[in-house]
Amino acid sequence: MHIFLLLLCFFIVPGFAVAEDEEKVEPVLEYLEMTPKFTVNLAGQKKYLLINVQLLVEGKENVEKIKKHMPALRHELIMLFSGRNEADLATMEQREALRKETLDAIRAALDKYENSDGFRDLFFTEFLLN
């Protein structure tokens, strides 16, 4: 009987340890596309900018939070992108500066309505000047 209990301990206890490790799994990173793409007028006649923005978010609860505030985030970005001069978006350095401005604008908007926890980064996956 004692051998049975001893063997039972060897088989059951490791199972509990595995369950504890599974609970400590790091949150998953997920890309969240802001759809539809942004199309805004630039300064000057008949010039526009088309941008596809992807947000990098950590954790399912943060993805849901960002989805809830998507209209406010879209508004902030439309206002940020609109009316810029085409010449101010021509180089890679200028586009990276716009990406950083966009990152700051989204973080500020999330902090205004709730918090920016889980928002890690953003990427322009399409960028067209016309």
PyMOL commands that set and color helices and strands:
alter all, ss='L'
color gray80, all
select helices_A, chain A and resi 2-23+60-68+70-81+86-89+92-113
alter helices_A, ss='H'
color red, helices_A
select strands_A, chain A and resi 29-41+48-58+119-129
alter strands_A, ss='S'
color yellow, strands_A
deselect
rebuild
show_as cartoon
